[in-house]
């Protein structure tokens, strides 16, 4: 079931996210996020933007949201997407379902463009976004360093 996030989801969301923080270059965050910090992040984001979770048998197995892309007022109809799944639930259509619901929510709220910033080499995320109609818009080389490796990012965009 896809639903709006709740503050009490913070611990489960932090657990999913911290797996990516600790084990992958998918996020450029270097330190795990506490449940309290995640709760505060959720509170701030969900107050202004769509933030969805995929729940199965009272367990959060994935989540997605958008947040502001840039601060200047002219960018107010553009948002950056984020999507994470529990690793055991990849390749089951959950990421697509979450993102489709997020895209629909963003369109209803008047967003014009969505941006996905993806670590280069993250083929799963690139494939998901391309399947949903996102097109590559940029490629930045060696803009982040994690696990002793310089990493680039590719931006994908979708005009709603």
Z-matrix of the N, CA and C atoms (Angstrom, degrees):
N
C 1 1.439
C 2 1.535 1 108.36
N 3 1.310 2 115.82 1 134.05
C 4 1.458 3 121.44 2 174.96
C 5 1.514 4 107.96 3 -98.72
N 6 1.329 5 115.28 4 131.89
C 7 1.461 6 120.27 5 -179.68
C 8 1.520 7 109.61 6 -148.65
N 9 1.320 8 114.35 7 170.09
C 10 1.462 9 121.01 8 175.61
C 11 1.531 10 109.46 9 -68.24
N 12 1.310 11 116.79 10 142.95
C 13 1.461 12 121.92 11 178.32
C 14 1.525 13 110.73 12 -62.76
N 15 1.325 14 116.23 13 152.82
C 16 1.469 15 123.64 14 172.45
C 17 1.532 16 107.52 15 -124.91
N 18 1.307 17 116.06 16 153.13
C 19 1.468 18 119.26 17 179.91
C 20 1.528 19 111.49 18 -58.94
N 21 1.331 20 117.18 19 -33.36
C 22 1.462 21 119.64 20 -179.53
C 23 1.537 22 113.12 21 -70.41
N 24 1.333 23 118.07 22 -4.35
C 25 1.465 24 122.00 23 175.04
C 26 1.523 25 112.16 24 -81.76
N 27 1.319 26 117.24 25 -7.32
C 28 1.464 27 121.58 26 -170.22
C 29 1.525 28 113.49 27 -55.52
N 30 1.322 29 118.77 28 -44.49
C 31 1.470 30 120.67 29 -176.76
C 32 1.528 31 110.88 30 -63.27
N 33 1.328 32 117.29 31 -43.15
C 34 1.464 33 120.30 32 -179.92
C 35 1.526 34 111.13 33 -68.29
N 36 1.328 35 116.36 34 -38.44
C 37 1.462 36 119.96 35 178.37
C 38 1.522 37 109.73 36 -66.87
N 39 1.327 38 117.30 37 -42.98
C 40 1.468 39 120.81 38 178.17
C 41 1.527 40 110.57 39 -60.58
N 42 1.315 41 117.74 40 -39.36
C 43 1.463 42 120.61 41 179.85
C 44 1.529 43 111.13 42 -62.81
N 45 1.329 44 116.79 43 -43.54
C 46 1.471 45 120.14 44 177.24
C 47 1.521 46 109.52 45 -62.73
N 48 1.324 47 116.03 46 -51.91
C 49 1.461 48 121.39 47 -175.39
C 50 1.529 49 111.65 48 -61.62
N 51 1.319 50 117.52 49 -43.44
C 52 1.458 51 120.42 50 -176.72
C 53 1.520 52 112.83 51 -64.50
N 54 1.320 53 117.39 52 -27.14
C 55 1.462 54 119.40 53 172.89
C 56 1.521 55 110.93 54 -60.74
N 57 1.319 56 116.42 55 -40.82
C 58 1.464 57 121.09 56 177.67
C 59 1.532 58 110.86 57 -70.91
N 60 1.332 59 116.74 58 -39.30
C 61 1.471 60 120.76 59 178.56
C 62 1.526 61 109.93 60 -60.34
N 63 1.322 62 116.75 61 -47.82
C 64 1.460 63 121.73 62 -173.76
C 65 1.524 64 114.88 63 -77.50
N 66 1.333 65 117.21 64 -27.30
C 67 1.464 66 119.30 65 -168.70
C 68 1.524 67 115.61 66 -120.14
N 69 1.337 68 118.66 67 -8.23
C 70 1.464 69 119.54 68 -173.96
C 71 1.529 70 111.86 69 -137.02
N 72 1.315 71 114.17 70 171.49
C 73 1.459 72 121.22 71 172.52
C 74 1.524 73 111.05 72 -102.61
N 75 1.315 74 116.94 73 12.18
C 76 1.471 75 121.48 74 179.66
C 77 1.527 76 110.58 75 -59.98
N 78 1.321 77 116.91 76 -40.27
C 79 1.457 78 121.64 77 174.35
C 80 1.526 79 108.00 78 -111.55
N 81 1.311 80 115.73 79 147.50
C 82 1.464 81 119.59 80 177.54
C 83 1.524 82 111.50 81 -89.89
N 84 1.309 83 117.25 82 4.15
C 85 1.466 84 120.54 83 174.49
C 86 1.527 85 107.32 84 -66.20
N 87 1.332 86 116.35 85 138.16
C 88 1.459 87 120.33 86 -175.37
C 89 1.520 88 113.71 87 -102.09
N 90 1.327 89 117.63 88 -25.81
C 91 1.464 90 121.37 89 -176.36
C 92 1.525 91 110.34 90 -118.62
N 93 1.330 92 117.10 91 142.64
C 94 1.466 93 120.42 92 177.63
C 95 1.533 94 111.11 93 -56.96
N 96 1.317 95 114.84 94 153.65
C 97 1.463 96 122.26 95 -178.86
C 98 1.529 97 108.35 96 -103.69
N 99 1.319 98 116.86 97 130.56
C 100 1.468 99 120.22 98 178.76
C 101 1.522 100 109.98 99 -70.93
N 102 1.315 101 115.42 100 160.35
C 103 1.467 102 120.24 101 176.24
C 104 1.524 103 110.68 102 -58.50
N 105 1.314 104 116.98 103 -39.55
C 106 1.467 105 121.79 104 179.96
C 107 1.521 106 110.94 105 -64.73
N 108 1.327 107 116.44 106 -44.79
C 109 1.466 108 119.78 107 178.15
C 110 1.525 109 111.19 108 -64.66
N 111 1.333 110 116.85 109 -39.31
C 112 1.463 111 119.76 110 178.69
C 113 1.525 112 110.31 111 -64.99
N 114 1.316 113 117.27 112 -40.08
C 115 1.463 114 121.30 113 177.86
C 116 1.540 115 110.03 114 -58.51
N 117 1.310 116 116.26 115 -42.75
C 118 1.465 117 120.77 116 179.71
C 119 1.533 118 111.00 117 -67.38
N 120 1.314 119 116.97 118 -40.05
C 121 1.466 120 120.26 119 176.29
C 122 1.531 121 110.32 120 -61.13
N 123 1.324 122 115.99 121 -45.67
C 124 1.466 123 120.17 122 179.08
C 125 1.519 124 110.40 123 -60.54
N 126 1.331 125 116.60 124 -45.88
C 127 1.462 126 120.67 125 -179.38
C 128 1.520 127 111.05 126 -57.10
N 129 1.315 128 116.93 127 -47.17
C 130 1.466 129 121.17 128 -177.96
C 131 1.535 130 111.99 129 -66.76
N 132 1.311 131 117.29 130 -44.63
C 133 1.464 132 120.57 131 -176.51
C 134 1.523 133 110.88 132 -71.78
N 135 1.335 134 116.98 133 -49.93
C 136 1.470 135 120.68 134 -175.05
C 137 1.525 136 112.70 135 -66.19
N 138 1.323 137 117.93 136 -18.96
C 139 1.460 138 120.42 137 177.49
C 140 1.528 139 111.76 138 -68.72
N 141 1.330 140 117.24 139 -20.70
C 142 1.466 141 120.62 140 -174.60
C 143 1.527 142 114.66 141 -126.83
N 144 1.318 143 117.23 142 -19.59
C 145 1.464 144 120.67 143 -170.92
C 146 1.530 145 111.02 144 -134.27
N 147 1.338 146 117.11 145 158.79
C 148 1.469 147 119.48 146 173.19
C 149 1.531 148 110.77 147 -64.06
N 150 1.331 149 115.70 148 135.95
C 151 1.465 150 122.57 149 179.42
C 152 1.523 151 105.67 150 -144.60
N 153 1.320 152 117.19 151 112.55
C 154 1.458 153 122.71 152 -172.64
C 155 1.527 154 111.82 153 -118.85
N 156 1.314 155 115.57 154 151.13
C 157 1.460 156 121.24 155 173.81
C 158 1.527 157 108.71 156 -127.01
N 159 1.320 158 114.37 157 153.31
C 160 1.464 159 121.64 158 172.64
C 161 1.515 160 105.63 159 -107.27
N 162 1.321 161 115.46 160 117.03
C 163 1.459 162 121.55 161 -176.19
C 164 1.520 163 109.39 162 -114.64
N 165 1.324 164 114.97 163 136.40
C 166 1.462 165 121.26 164 177.77
C 167 1.521 166 107.24 165 -137.45
N 168 1.322 167 116.27 166 118.40
C 169 1.469 168 121.58 167 -179.85
C 170 1.529 169 111.73 168 52.24
N 171 1.328 170 115.57 169 49.67
C 172 1.467 171 124.13 170 178.28
C 173 1.529 172 113.92 171 63.70
N 174 1.306 173 117.08 172 20.69
C 175 1.459 174 121.95 173 179.25
C 176 1.522 175 108.90 174 -122.36
N 177 1.325 176 116.24 175 128.96
C 178 1.462 177 120.98 176 175.23
C 179 1.524 178 106.98 177 -78.21
N 180 1.328 179 116.31 178 122.63
C 181 1.466 180 119.24 179 179.83
C 182 1.523 181 112.09 180 -115.50
N 183 1.331 182 116.00 181 -4.28
C 184 1.446 183 119.90 182 175.50
C 185 1.514 184 110.14 183 -170.95
N 186 1.319 185 115.38 184 160.60
C 187 1.458 186 119.92 185 178.46
C 188 1.516 187 109.90 186 -154.37
N 189 1.312 188 115.64 187 158.08
C 190 1.458 189 120.86 188 176.22
C 191 1.524 190 109.08 189 -153.57
N 192 1.305 191 115.45 190 155.90
C 193 1.461 192 120.64 191 178.86
C 194 1.517 193 109.07 192 -161.20
N 195 1.305 194 115.47 193 170.54
C 196 1.458 195 121.04 194 169.00
C 197 1.520 196 108.23 195 -121.65
N 198 1.314 197 114.77 196 158.70
C 199 1.463 198 121.67 197 173.75
C 200 1.523 199 106.89 198 -144.90
N 201 1.310 200 116.05 199 169.41
C 202 1.458 201 120.10 200 -178.85
C 203 1.514 202 111.54 201 -57.74
N 204 1.320 203 115.68 202 141.46
C 205 1.462 204 120.31 203 -178.06
C 206 1.526 205 110.98 204 -87.42
N 207 1.290 206 116.76 205 -45.77
C 208 1.468 207 123.15 206 177.05
C 209 1.520 208 107.41 207 -138.32
N 210 1.317 209 116.80 208 162.34
C 211 1.463 210 120.64 209 -174.20
C 212 1.523 211 114.78 210 -83.81
N 213 1.307 212 118.81 211 -29.58
C 214 1.467 213 120.48 212 -175.31
C 215 1.530 214 110.96 213 -65.06
N 216 1.326 215 115.43 214 145.19
C 217 1.463 216 122.33 215 -172.24
C 218 1.525 217 113.48 216 -57.49
N 219 1.292 218 118.37 217 -33.51
C 220 1.472 219 120.64 218 -177.69
C 221 1.533 220 112.31 219 -64.86
N 222 1.336 221 116.69 220 -18.68
C 223 1.463 222 121.24 221 178.25
C 224 1.531 223 113.02 222 -88.54
N 225 1.297 224 118.51 223 5.22
C 226 1.470 225 121.23 224 -170.51
C 227 1.530 226 114.27 225 -64.21
N 228 1.319 227 118.90 226 -13.76
C 229 1.464 228 121.33 227 178.12
C 230 1.523 229 112.22 228 -102.38
N 231 1.326 230 115.23 229 13.74
C 232 1.462 231 121.75 230 177.15
C 233 1.525 232 107.60 231 -121.30
N 234 1.332 233 116.35 232 139.28
C 235 1.465 234 120.90 233 -179.86
C 236 1.519 235 109.38 234 -138.15
N 237 1.332 236 115.44 235 154.10
C 238 1.460 237 121.87 236 178.14
C 239 1.526 238 109.35 237 -100.43
N 240 1.310 239 116.10 238 134.35
C 241 1.464 240 121.87 239 -177.49
C 242 1.528 241 111.37 240 -92.52
N 243 1.326 242 114.46 241 153.62
C 244 1.460 243 122.94 242 173.89
C 245 1.524 244 107.36 243 -141.98
N 246 1.323 245 117.10 244 135.43
C 247 1.463 246 120.78 245 176.39
C 248 1.526 247 109.16 246 -145.38
N 249 1.327 248 115.88 247 133.64
C 250 1.464 249 122.51 248 177.24
C 251 1.520 250 109.42 249 -138.02
N 252 1.334 251 115.39 250 142.09
C 253 1.465 252 122.11 251 176.26
C 254 1.520 253 109.80 252 -124.87
N 255 1.316 254 115.55 253 148.50
C 256 1.462 255 119.48 254 169.17
C 257 1.533 256 106.29 255 -59.86
N 258 1.330 257 118.86 256 132.82
C 259 1.469 258 120.62 257 -175.46
C 260 1.524 259 114.92 258 -54.52
N 261 1.319 260 118.67 259 -30.13
C 262 1.470 261 121.11 260 -179.17
C 263 1.523 262 112.81 261 -70.29
N 264 1.324 263 117.47 262 -11.25
C 265 1.462 264 120.26 263 -174.53
C 266 1.523 265 113.01 264 -115.87
N 267 1.321 266 117.07 265 18.43
C 268 1.461 267 120.37 266 177.23
C 269 1.515 268 110.13 267 -73.75
N 270 1.312 269 115.28 268 156.64
C 271 1.472 270 124.46 269 175.49
C 272 1.525 271 113.08 270 61.60
N 273 1.336 272 115.79 271 33.11
C 274 1.463 273 120.68 272 176.83
C 275 1.530 274 111.59 273 -120.02
N 276 1.331 275 116.74 274 7.96
C 277 1.462 276 120.99 275 179.61
C 278 1.519 277 114.00 276 87.36
N 279 1.321 278 117.50 277 1.75
C 280 1.464 279 120.65 278 -176.90
C 281 1.527 280 110.66 279 -71.48
N 282 1.328 281 117.06 280 -42.96
C 283 1.459 282 120.21 281 177.70
C 284 1.516 283 111.36 282 -60.12
N 285 1.331 284 116.66 283 -42.76
C 286 1.469 285 120.71 284 177.98
C 287 1.517 286 111.23 285 -63.36
N 288 1.323 287 116.74 286 -43.80
C 289 1.466 288 120.47 287 179.75
C 290 1.524 289 111.25 288 -62.22
N 291 1.325 290 115.94 289 -45.14
C 292 1.466 291 120.26 290 178.23
C 293 1.523 292 111.09 291 -60.85
N 294 1.326 293 116.48 292 -48.50
C 295 1.457 294 120.14 293 -177.25
C 296 1.528 295 112.33 294 -66.42
N 297 1.326 296 117.59 295 -37.18
C 298 1.467 297 119.70 296 176.52
C 299 1.519 298 110.63 297 -62.67
N 300 1.327 299 116.99 298 -41.96
C 301 1.466 300 120.58 299 177.58
C 302 1.527 301 110.84 300 -65.23
N 303 1.320 302 116.58 301 -38.63
C 304 1.468 303 120.88 302 178.46
C 305 1.528 304 110.89 303 -66.02
N 306 1.308 305 116.67 304 -44.22
C 307 1.472 306 120.74 305 178.84
C 308 1.522 307 109.98 306 -60.29
N 309 1.314 308 116.65 307 -44.06
C 310 1.471 309 120.84 308 178.38
C 311 1.527 310 110.98 309 -61.87
N 312 1.323 311 117.42 310 -44.42
C 313 1.461 312 120.95 311 179.27
C 314 1.524 313 110.69 312 -62.63
N 315 1.316 314 116.58 313 -40.34
C 316 1.467 315 120.36 314 179.75
C 317 1.528 316 111.14 315 -66.40
N 318 1.320 317 116.66 316 -40.87
C 319 1.463 318 119.71 317 178.10
C 320 1.523 319 110.51 318 -62.07
N 321 1.326 320 116.73 319 -42.90
C 322 1.471 321 120.69 320 178.91
C 323 1.522 322 111.92 321 -63.32
N 324 1.329 323 117.10 322 -31.01
C 325 1.459 324 120.95 323 -179.13
C 326 1.531 325 112.50 324 -87.61
N 327 1.328 326 117.36 325 3.69
C 328 1.457 327 120.31 326 173.59
C 329 1.515 328 116.31 327 89.60
N 330 1.322 329 118.13 328 13.06
C 331 1.459 330 119.03 329 175.32
C 332 1.520 331 109.13 330 -70.64
N 333 1.314 332 115.92 331 147.20
C 334 1.467 333 121.20 332 -178.75
C 335 1.528 334 111.85 333 -104.55
N 336 1.339 335 116.72 334 -37.05
C 337 1.459 336 121.02 335 -176.52
C 338 1.525 337 110.04 336 -137.74
N 339 1.329 338 115.00 337 140.02
C 340 1.461 339 121.37 338 173.83
C 341 1.525 340 108.08 339 -115.15
N 342 1.323 341 115.81 340 139.85
C 343 1.459 342 122.88 341 179.59
C 344 1.526 343 108.39 342 -118.86
N 345 1.325 344 116.27 343 134.10
C 346 1.468 345 121.87 344 173.40
C 347 1.517 346 107.11 345 -116.30
N 348 1.315 347 117.03 346 120.76
C 349 1.464 348 122.87 347 178.14
C 350 1.528 349 106.82 348 -100.68
N 351 1.323 350 117.00 349 112.52
C 352 1.459 351 122.55 350 -170.29
C 353 1.522 352 109.98 351 -121.33
N 354 1.328 353 116.84 352 133.86
C 355 1.459 354 120.55 353 175.82
C 356 1.519 355 109.03 354 -61.79
N 357 1.346 356 115.82 355 130.24
C 358 1.467 357 118.65 356 -179.56
C 359 1.528 358 108.97 357 -58.37
N 360 1.313 359 115.56 358 140.67
C 361 1.449 360 120.63 359 -177.43
C 362 1.518 361 114.20 360 92.83
N 363 1.337 362 117.94 361 -8.32
C 364 1.468 363 121.27 362 178.19
C 365 1.532 364 107.94 363 -83.96
N 366 1.314 365 115.18 364 77.44
C 367 1.463 366 121.77 365 -175.19
C 368 1.516 367 114.17 366 -59.97
N 369 1.346 368 117.33 367 -34.60
C 370 1.466 369 119.73 368 -179.83
C 371 1.525 370 111.02 369 -63.15
N 372 1.327 371 116.48 370 -45.46
C 373 1.457 372 119.84 371 -178.59
C 374 1.529 373 111.04 372 -70.39
N 375 1.315 374 116.45 373 -39.29
C 376 1.466 375 119.71 374 177.80
C 377 1.525 376 109.78 375 -61.55
N 378 1.322 377 117.39 376 -46.20
C 379 1.466 378 120.70 377 179.50
C 380 1.525 379 111.45 378 -61.39
N 381 1.332 380 117.51 379 -42.22
C 382 1.465 381 121.17 380 178.73
C 383 1.522 382 110.12 381 -60.07
N 384 1.304 383 116.98 382 -50.20
C 385 1.459 384 120.00 383 -176.86
C 386 1.530 385 112.12 384 -66.46
N 387 1.326 386 117.41 385 -39.26
C 388 1.465 387 119.47 386 177.10
C 389 1.524 388 110.80 387 -64.00
N 390 1.326 389 117.08 388 -39.45
C 391 1.469 390 121.11 389 178.00
C 392 1.525 391 111.15 390 -60.10
N 393 1.344 392 116.23 391 -31.98
C 394 1.464 393 121.49 392 -178.84
C 395 1.525 394 113.08 393 -87.61
N 396 1.331 395 117.03 394 1.92
C 397 1.455 396 120.43 395 176.35
C 398 1.516 397 115.80 396 100.02
N 399 1.318 398 118.01 397 0.66
C 400 1.465 399 120.84 398 176.61
C 401 1.532 400 108.78 399 -68.94
N 402 1.326 401 116.24 400 145.67
C 403 1.465 402 122.50 401 178.17
C 404 1.525 403 108.90 402 -122.12
N 405 1.334 404 116.21 403 143.21
C 406 1.460 405 119.35 404 178.71
C 407 1.522 406 109.95 405 -64.77
N 408 1.339 407 115.42 406 132.52
C 409 1.461 408 121.54 407 -178.25
C 410 1.527 409 112.52 408 -116.38
N 411 1.333 410 117.40 409 -24.35
C 412 1.464 411 119.34 410 -178.89
C 413 1.523 412 110.21 411 -158.70
N 414 1.308 413 114.81 412 165.14
C 415 1.459 414 121.92 413 175.88
C 416 1.524 415 107.20 414 -145.91
N 417 1.321 416 115.45 415 115.26
C 418 1.460 417 121.68 416 177.72
C 419 1.524 418 108.11 417 -106.79
N 420 1.312 419 116.78 418 132.32
C 421 1.457 420 122.01 419 -176.26
C 422 1.530 421 110.78 420 -100.12
N 423 1.332 422 116.33 421 138.01
C 424 1.464 423 123.45 422 171.68
C 425 1.535 424 112.79 423 49.43
N 426 1.322 425 115.81 424 53.97
C 427 1.474 426 120.21 425 179.75
C 428 1.526 427 113.22 426 -101.33
N 429 1.325 428 117.87 427 -9.12
C 430 1.457 429 121.99 428 177.95
C 431 1.516 430 109.99 429 -140.76
N 432 1.335 431 115.91 430 151.65
C 433 1.457 432 120.20 431 178.89
C 434 1.525 433 108.81 432 -126.37
N 435 1.327 434 115.87 433 122.02
C 436 1.459 435 121.44 434 179.21
C 437 1.523 436 108.20 435 -143.80
N 438 1.323 437 115.75 436 139.99
C 439 1.460 438 122.28 437 -178.43
C 440 1.535 439 111.11 438 54.70
N 441 1.347 440 116.40 439 33.47
C 442 1.449 441 121.19 440 178.00
C 443 1.515 442 114.86 441 74.91
N 444 1.331 443 117.36 442 12.14
C 445 1.474 444 121.74 443 -178.86
C 446 1.517 445 109.85 444 -118.03
N 447 1.313 446 116.52 445 137.55
C 448 1.458 447 121.13 446 171.99
C 449 1.514 448 108.00 447 -82.59
N 450 1.336 449 115.59 448 132.01
C 451 1.465 450 121.47 449 -173.52
C 452 1.518 451 111.08 450 -125.95
N 453 1.297 452 114.95 451 145.67
C 454 1.455 453 121.45 452 175.10
C 455 1.512 454 110.38 453 -104.38
N 456 1.320 455 114.86 454 170.16
C 457 1.466 456 121.02 455 176.36
C 458 1.522 457 109.07 456 -132.40
N 459 1.317 458 114.72 457 150.32
C 460 1.459 459 121.68 458 173.15
C 461 1.525 460 107.11 459 -118.66
N 462 1.310 461 115.29 460 136.39
C 463 1.459 462 120.43 461 176.24
C 464 1.515 463 108.84 462 -101.64
N 465 1.338 464 114.42 463 133.24
C 466 1.454 465 121.44 464 175.29
C 467 1.514 466 106.98 465 -115.81
N 468 1.335 467 116.34 466 144.74
C 469 1.455 468 119.90 467 -178.90
C 470 1.530 469 110.90 468 -128.30
N 471 1.314 470 114.73 469 150.39
C 472 1.455 471 122.37 470 175.79
C 473 1.511 472 107.10 471 -134.83
N 474 1.329 473 116.45 472 121.71
C 475 1.449 474 120.36 473 174.55
C 476 1.515 475 107.67 474 -90.90
N 477 1.329 476 115.86 475 126.25
C 478 1.466 477 120.39 476 -176.36
C 479 1.525 478 111.07 477 -84.57
